[in-house]
Amino acid sequence: MPSPGDSHMSGLGCILSIVAGCFLLLGLIPLLGWLNWLTTLPISLLAALFSYQRMQAAPDDALARLGLIASVLIFAVGAFRLALGGGIL
């Protein structure tokens, strides 16, 4: 049985996805691609972890599903942006 604090995991995952998305937008600016290494990728992985943990406890939690999908997409776009810039730009 999930503990009462587990319900906050989906909200935390969704909020972290939004934060990672904001850093991704900054990292899309030329010469700021290095920002993705420090902020976007780690935060999106953390958001995916929190959302995935909540989905294991409550598979019908829409907020956890949204956080997981958003964080995976943000991670993919950030990694693609890093690949285009050679990992630095």
Secondary structure, 3 states (H helix, E strand, C coil): CCCHHHHHHHHHHHHHHHHHHHHHHHHCCCCCCHHHHHHHHHHHHHHHHHHHHHHHHCCCCHHHHHHHHHHHHHHHHHHHHHHHCCCCC
